[in-house]
Amino acid sequence: MALLPLAHANDPEFGGQCALGMSEGNKIATDCSVLWIGPNDKIYCFYNEDAKRRFLQAPAENISRAQAAWQDPDNLKRLLRKE
């Protein structure tokens, strides 16, 4: 696991699951070696650099989707229908 600076010693969002995967409704375990410090110093982990790059193309939208899926997978389905 990557060592995080003390200022970012919070637990990663989504239990360390890949944030891009979560935004697509998939739980993909990571070791958090690829990460991004997002708004409010939250830690987002990614399966690989490509997943991080894709996530950062629309971070606000992807965070919203991932949060919906994390709280309840059916939330993501409802959110996607509205888009």
C-alpha distances in whole Angstrom, upper triangle without the diagonal:
4,6,9,13,15,17,14,13,14,12,12,15,16,13,11,13,14,16,19,19,20,22,24,24,21,18,16,12,9,5,6,6,10,11,14,15,19,22,22,18,17,13,13,11,12,13,14,16,19,18,17,20,22,21,22,25,26,23,26,27,24,22,26,25,22,23,26,24,22,25,27,27,31,30,29,32,34,32,33,36,37,36
4,6,10,12,14,12,11,13,12,12,15,17,15,12,14,15,16,19,20,20,22,24,25,23,20,17,14,11,8,6,5,8,9,12,13,16,20,20,16,15,12,12,10,12,13,13,14,18,17,16,19,21,20,20,24,25,22,24,26,23,22,25,25,22,23,26,25,23,26,28,28,32,31,29,32,35,33,33,37,37,35
4,7,9,12,10,9,12,12,12,16,18,16,14,17,17,19,21,22,23,25,27,27,25,23,20,17,14,11,9,9,11,11,13,13,17,20,19,15,15,12,14,13,15,17,17,17,21,20,18,21,24,22,22,26,26,23,25,28,25,23,26,27,24,24,28,27,24,27,30,30,34,33,31,35,36,34,35,39,39,37
4,6,8,6,6,9,10,10,14,17,15,13,16,17,17,20,22,22,23,26,27,25,22,21,18,15,12,10,10,11,10,11,10,14,16,15,12,12,9,12,12,15,17,17,17,21,20,17,20,23,20,20,24,24,21,23,25,23,21,24,25,22,22,26,26,23,25,28,29,32,31,30,33,35,32,33,37,37,35
4,5,5,6,10,12,13,16,19,18,16,20,20,20,23,25,24,26,29,29,28,26,24,22,19,16,13,13,14,12,13,11,14,16,15,11,13,11,14,15,18,20,20,20,23,22,19,22,25,22,21,25,25,22,24,27,25,22,26,27,24,24,28,28,25,27,31,32,35,33,32,36,37,34,35,39,38,37
4,5,5,9,12,13,16,20,19,17,21,22,22,25,27,26,27,30,31,30,27,26,23,21,18,16,16,17,15,15,13,16,17,15,11,13,12,16,17,20,23,23,23,26,25,22,25,27,25,24,28,27,24,25,28,26,23,26,28,25,25,28,29,26,27,31,32,35,33,33,36,37,35,36,40,39,38
4,6,8,12,13,15,19,19,18,21,21,21,24,26,25,26,29,29,29,27,26,24,21,19,16,17,17,15,14,11,13,14,11,8,11,11,15,16,20,23,23,23,26,24,21,24,26,23,22,25,25,22,22,25,24,21,24,26,24,23,26,27,25,26,29,31,34,32,31,35,35,33,34,38,37,36
4,5,8,9,12,15,15,14,17,18,17,20,22,21,22,25,26,25,23,22,20,18,16,13,14,14,11,11,8,10,12,10,7,8,7,11,13,16,19,20,20,23,21,18,21,23,20,19,23,22,19,20,23,21,18,21,23,20,20,23,24,21,23,26,27,31,28,28,31,32,30,31,35,34,33
4,7,9,12,15,14,13,17,18,18,21,23,22,23,26,26,25,23,22,19,17,15,13,14,15,13,13,11,13,15,13,10,10,9,12,13,17,20,21,21,24,22,20,23,25,22,22,25,25,21,22,25,23,20,23,24,21,20,24,24,21,23,26,27,31,29,28,32,33,31,32,36,35,34
4,6,9,12,11,11,15,16,16,19,21,19,21,24,23,23,20,20,18,16,15,13,15,16,13,13,11,12,13,11,8,7,7,11,12,16,19,21,21,24,21,19,22,24,20,21,24,23,19,20,22,20,17,20,21,18,17,20,21,18,19,22,24,27,25,25,29,30,28,29,33,32,31
4,7,9,7,8,11,14,13,17,18,16,18,21,20,20,17,17,14,13,12,11,14,14,12,13,12,13,14,13,11,8,7,9,10,14,17,19,20,22,20,18,22,22,19,20,24,23,19,20,21,19,16,18,19,16,15,18,18,15,16,20,21,24,23,23,26,27,26,27,31,31,30
4,7,6,5,8,10,10,14,14,13,15,18,17,17,14,14,12,11,11,8,11,12,9,10,9,11,13,12,10,7,5,6,7,11,13,16,17,19,16,14,18,19,16,17,20,19,16,17,18,16,13,16,16,13,13,16,16,13,15,18,19,22,21,20,24,25,23,24,28,28,27
4,5,6,8,9,8,12,12,10,12,15,15,14,12,13,12,12,13,10,14,13,11,11,10,10,12,12,10,7,6,6,8,11,14,16,17,19,15,14,17,17,14,15,18,17,14,14,15,13,10,12,13,9,9,12,12,9,12,15,16,19,17,16,20,21,19,21,24,24,24
4,5,5,8,7,11,10,8,10,13,12,11,9,10,10,11,13,11,15,14,12,13,14,13,15,15,14,10,9,8,9,11,13,16,18,19,15,15,18,17,14,16,19,18,15,15,16,13,10,12,12,8,8,11,9,6,9,12,12,16,15,14,18,19,18,19,22,23,22
4,6,9,10,13,12,10,14,16,14,13,10,10,9,9,11,10,14,14,13,14,15,15,17,17,15,12,10,9,9,12,13,16,19,20,17,16,20,20,17,19,22,21,18,19,19,16,14,16,15,12,11,14,13,9,12,14,15,18,18,17,21,22,21,22,26,26,26
4,6,8,11,11,10,13,15,14,13,10,9,7,6,7,6,10,11,10,12,13,14,16,17,15,11,9,7,6,8,10,13,15,17,14,13,17,17,15,17,20,20,17,18,19,15,14,16,16,12,13,16,14,11,14,17,17,20,20,19,22,24,22,23,27,27,26
4,6,9,8,7,10,12,11,9,6,5,5,6,9,8,12,11,11,13,15,15,18,19,17,13,11,8,6,7,8,12,14,15,12,12,16,15,13,16,19,18,16,17,17,14,13,15,14,10,12,14,12,10,13,15,14,18,18,16,19,21,20,20,24,25,24
4,5,5,6,9,10,10,8,7,5,6,6,9,8,11,9,9,11,13,14,17,18,17,14,11,7,5,4,5,9,11,11,8,9,12,12,10,13,15,15,13,15,15,11,11,14,13,9,12,14,12,11,15,16,15,18,18,16,18,21,19,19,23,24,22
4,5,5,6,9,10,9,9,9,10,10,12,10,13,11,9,10,12,11,14,16,15,12,10,6,6,6,8,11,12,12,8,8,11,10,7,10,13,12,10,12,12,8,8,10,9,6,9,12,10,10,13,15,14,17,16,13,17,19,17,16,20,21,19
4,5,5,6,9,8,9,9,11,11,14,13,15,12,11,12,14,13,16,18,18,15,13,9,9,7,8,10,11,10,6,7,9,8,5,9,11,10,9,12,11,7,9,11,9,7,11,13,11,12,15,16,14,17,16,13,16,18,16,15,19,19,18
4,5,5,6,5,6,6,9,10,14,13,16,14,13,14,17,16,19,21,20,17,15,11,10,8,8,11,13,12,8,10,13,10,9,13,14,14,13,15,13,10,11,13,10,8,11,12,10,11,14,14,12,15,15,12,14,17,16,15,18,20,18
4,5,5,5,6,7,10,12,15,14,17,15,14,15,16,15,17,19,19,15,14,11,10,10,11,14,16,15,11,12,15,13,10,14,15,14,13,14,12,9,9,10,8,5,8,9,6,7,11,11,9,13,12,9,12,15,13,13,17,18,17
4,6,7,9,11,14,15,18,16,19,16,15,15,17,15,16,19,19,16,15,12,12,11,13,15,16,15,11,12,14,11,9,12,13,11,10,11,9,5,7,8,5,4,7,8,7,9,12,12,10,12,11,8,11,13,11,10,14,15,14
4,6,9,10,14,15,19,18,20,18,18,18,20,18,20,22,22,19,18,15,14,13,13,15,17,15,11,13,15,12,10,14,14,13,13,14,11,8,11,11,7,7,11,10,8,11,13,13,10,12,12,8,10,13,11,10,13,15,14
4,7,10,13,15,19,19,21,19,19,19,21,20,21,23,23,20,19,15,15,14,14,17,19,17,14,16,18,15,13,17,18,16,16,16,13,11,12,12,8,7,10,9,6,8,11,10,7,9,10,7,8,12,11,11,14,16,15
4,6,10,12,16,16,19,17,17,19,21,20,22,24,23,20,18,15,14,12,12,15,17,16,13,15,17,15,14,17,18,18,17,18,16,13,14,14,11,9,12,12,8,9,13,12,9,12,13,11,12,15,15,14,17,19,19
4,6,10,13,14,17,16,16,18,20,19,22,23,22,18,16,13,12,11,10,14,17,16,13,15,18,16,15,18,20,19,18,19,18,14,14,16,13,10,12,13,9,9,12,12,10,14,15,13,15,18,18,17,20,22,22
4,7,10,11,14,13,14,16,19,19,22,23,22,18,16,13,10,9,7,11,14,14,11,13,16,15,14,17,19,19,18,20,19,15,15,17,15,12,15,16,13,12,16,16,14,18,18,16,18,21,20,20,23,25,24
4,7,9,11,12,13,16,18,19,22,23,21,18,15,12,9,9,7,11,14,15,13,14,17,17,16,19,21,21,20,21,21,17,17,19,17,14,16,18,15,13,17,18,16,20,21,19,21,24,23,23,26,28,27
4,5,8,8,10,13,15,17,20,21,19,16,13,10,7,6,5,9,12,13,11,12,16,16,15,17,20,21,19,21,21,17,17,20,19,15,17,19,17,15,19,20,19,23,23,21,24,26,25,25,28,30,28
4,5,8,9,13,15,18,21,22,19,16,12,11,8,8,8,10,13,15,14,14,17,18,17,19,22,23,21,23,24,20,19,22,21,18,20,22,20,18,21,23,22,26,26,24,27,30,28,28,32,33,31
4,5,6,9,11,14,17,18,15,13,9,8,5,6,8,9,11,14,12,11,15,16,15,16,19,20,17,20,21,18,17,20,20,16,18,21,19,17,20,23,22,26,25,23,26,29,27,27,31,31,30
4,6,10,12,15,19,20,17,15,11,10,7,8,8,8,10,13,12,11,14,17,16,16,20,21,19,22,23,20,19,23,22,19,21,24,22,21,24,26,25,29,28,26,29,32,29,29,33,34,32
4,7,10,13,17,18,15,14,10,9,6,5,7,6,6,10,9,8,11,13,12,13,16,18,15,19,20,17,16,20,20,17,19,22,21,20,23,25,24,28,27,24,27,29,27,27,30,31,29
4,7,9,13,15,12,10,7,5,4,6,9,9,9,11,10,7,11,13,11,11,15,16,13,16,17,15,14,17,18,15,17,20,19,18,21,23,23,26,25,23,26,28,25,25,29,29,27
4,6,10,12,9,8,6,5,7,8,12,11,10,13,11,8,10,12,10,9,13,13,10,13,15,13,12,16,17,14,16,19,19,18,21,23,23,26,24,22,25,27,24,24,28,28,26
4,7,8,6,6,5,6,9,11,15,15,14,16,15,11,13,15,13,11,15,15,11,13,16,14,12,16,17,15,16,19,20,18,21,24,24,27,25,23,26,27,25,25,29,28,26
4,6,6,5,6,7,10,13,16,17,16,17,15,12,13,15,11,10,13,12,9,10,13,12,9,13,15,13,13,17,18,17,19,22,22,25,22,21,24,25,22,23,26,25,23
4,5,6,9,10,14,16,20,20,19,20,18,15,16,17,14,12,15,13,10,9,13,13,10,12,15,14,14,17,19,18,19,22,23,25,22,21,24,24,21,23,26,24,23
4,5,9,11,15,18,22,23,22,23,21,18,20,21,17,16,19,17,13,13,16,16,12,14,17,16,15,18,20,18,19,22,24,26,23,23,26,26,23,25,28,27,26
4,6,10,13,16,20,20,20,22,20,16,18,20,17,15,19,18,14,14,17,16,13,16,19,17,16,19,21,19,20,23,25,27,25,24,27,28,25,27,30,29,27
4,7,10,13,17,18,18,20,17,14,17,18,15,14,18,16,12,13,15,14,11,13,16,13,12,16,17,15,17,20,21,24,21,21,24,25,22,24,27,26,25
4,7,10,14,15,15,17,15,12,15,16,13,13,17,16,13,14,16,14,11,15,16,13,13,17,17,15,17,20,21,24,22,21,24,26,23,24,28,27,26
4,7,10,12,12,14,11,9,12,13,10,11,14,14,11,12,14,11,9,13,13,10,11,15,15,13,16,18,18,22,20,18,22,23,21,21,25,25,23
4,7,9,10,12,9,8,12,13,11,12,15,16,13,15,16,13,12,15,15,12,14,17,15,14,17,19,19,22,21,19,22,24,22,22,26,27,25
4,5,7,9,6,6,9,10,9,11,14,15,13,16,16,13,13,16,15,12,15,18,16,15,19,20,19,22,22,19,22,24,22,22,25,26,24
4,7,8,6,8,11,11,11,14,16,17,16,19,19,15,16,19,17,14,17,19,17,17,20,21,20,23,23,20,23,25,24,23,26,28,26
4,6,5,7,9,10,11,13,15,17,16,19,19,16,17,20,19,17,20,22,20,20,23,25,23,26,26,23,25,28,26,24,28,29,27
4,5,5,6,9,10,11,13,15,15,18,19,16,17,20,20,18,21,23,22,22,25,26,25,28,27,24,26,29,26,25,29,29,27
4,5,5,6,8,10,11,14,14,18,17,15,17,20,18,17,20,22,21,21,25,26,24,26,26,22,24,27,24,23,26,27,24
4,5,5,6,9,10,12,12,15,15,11,13,16,15,13,17,19,17,17,21,22,20,23,22,19,21,23,21,20,23,24,22
4,5,5,6,9,11,10,13,14,11,12,16,15,13,16,19,18,18,21,23,21,24,23,20,22,24,22,21,24,25,22
4,5,5,7,10,10,14,14,12,14,17,16,16,19,21,20,21,24,25,24,26,25,21,24,25,23,21,25,25,22
4,5,5,8,9,12,12,10,12,15,14,14,17,18,18,19,22,23,21,23,22,18,20,22,19,18,21,22,19
4,5,6,6,9,9,6,9,11,11,10,13,15,15,16,19,20,19,21,19,16,18,20,17,16,20,20,17
4,5,5,9,10,8,10,13,13,13,15,18,18,18,21,23,22,24,22,19,21,23,19,19,22,22,19
4,6,9,9,9,11,14,14,14,17,19,19,20,23,24,23,24,22,19,21,22,19,18,21,20,17
4,6,6,6,9,10,11,12,14,16,17,18,20,21,20,22,19,16,18,19,16,15,18,17,14
4,6,5,6,8,10,10,12,14,15,16,18,20,19,21,18,16,19,19,16,16,19,18,16
4,5,5,6,9,10,11,12,14,15,17,18,18,20,17,15,17,17,14,14,18,16,14
4,5,5,6,9,10,11,12,14,16,17,16,17,14,12,14,14,11,11,14,13,11
4,5,5,6,8,10,10,12,14,15,14,16,14,11,14,15,11,11,15,15,13
4,5,5,6,9,10,10,12,14,14,16,13,11,15,15,12,13,17,16,15
4,6,5,6,9,10,11,12,13,14,10,9,12,12,9,11,14,13,12
4,5,5,6,9,10,11,10,11,9,6,9,10,7,8,12,12,11
4,5,5,6,9,10,9,12,10,8,11,13,11,11,15,15,15
4,5,5,6,9,10,12,9,8,12,13,11,13,16,16,16
4,6,5,6,7,8,5,5,9,9,8,10,13,13,14
4,6,5,4,7,6,5,8,10,9,11,13,15,15
4,6,7,10,9,9,12,13,13,14,17,18,18
4,7,9,7,9,12,13,12,15,17,18,19
4,5,5,7,9,10,11,13,15,16,18
4,5,6,7,9,10,11,13,15,16
4,5,5,6,9,10,11,13,15
4,5,5,6,9,10,11,13
4,5,5,6,9,10,11
4,5,5,6,9,10
4,6,5,7,9
4,5,5,7
4,5,5
4,6
4
